[in-house]
Amino acid sequence: MNAEGTLSRLRRSAGKSFNEWIYLMIGKILGAAIGRKLAGRNEEGKGTLIGFVAPAIARRVTPAIALTVGAVWGVKKLRNRRRARAA
């Protein structure tokens, strides 16, 4: 038996709370509606599929983009400081 007891294992396996589930479902529905509007009338389910998948892709890509933007900003600041000292 672990130090935390058996209830801690049960809580971890319980899944998402109702509020988290509602938030995810609203995001999926809005993403599908936006994708459908972007695709237009003749694209059938392609826009809905793109809109449905886009939030999941954005969640995975956003941290990498933020890290890259932060690194570029830091390099720019460092370069500007060095140029100011040299002048």
Secondary structure as UniProt FT lines:
FT   TURN            3..4
FT   HELIX           7..12
FT   TURN            13..14
FT   HELIX           18..39
FT   TURN            42..45
FT   HELIX           46..86
//
